[in-house]
């Protein structure tokens, strides 16, 4: 799968604000890599627009970015 740039929209406390949207990279298993405030990987929900994904922080705020894998980003870019 080629990495795809998508717009990531966040839901927090039941609300979504466009000014909080950011660009992210769609990863396998419907996860997105984001870098606005810090590196993070979150579960994402597809929308009817294939370029927009929702991160619902109310239902799952787990950050899957592997903090202890110093080669993670290199491997991600290389693949």
Buried (B, 14 or more C-beta within 10 A) or exposed (E): EEEEEBBBBBBEEEEEEEEBBBEBBBBEEEBBBBEEEEBBBBBBBEEEEEEBBBBBBEEEEEEEBEEEEEEBBEEBEEE
